[in-house]
Every structure is written in C-alpha cells, then in structure tokens.
C-alpha cells in the first residue's frame, strides 16, 4: 500500500467488524474474538490506545474476505 495505514482504536475497529456482520464470540483477558461464519478476528482491547499497524492490516484483510471492504479500491472511511 502506498498510503499509510489509518490509525484506529479498538473501539473504531470493533465498529468496522460489527457493521460487516461480525459478532462478538468471546473474550479472554484483554482480547475480544469476533466471528462471521468461518472468519475470525482477535482484537486486543486496550481503551484509548492506537492499534498496531499489523493488526489494522489484518482487520482490513478479514473485512475484505468477508466482502465488506475492498482494500485495493475503497477508503476505510466508507465503512463508517
């Protein structure tokens, strides 16, 4: 990706997942696990902290696989 990865908090990432049809499956410690069919996304939940770029990239990969987001053409803001 030529543009920089957006900075997201866990709450913002959760909003993307919920809008894409993911459900909170369970929580273990500070990690929340979301599922949609066979797709799974573990999200570290630390209120107010910015997520690491690797986690944000994984989020957009999972959203792309779910058909909610095309990482090559869409802007993440379109999911808000």
Buried (B, 14 or more C-beta within 10 A) or exposed (E): EEEEBBEBBBEBBBBBBEEBEBEEEEEEEEEBBBBBEEBEBBBBBEEEEBBEEEBBBBBBBBBBBBEBBEEEEBEBEEBE
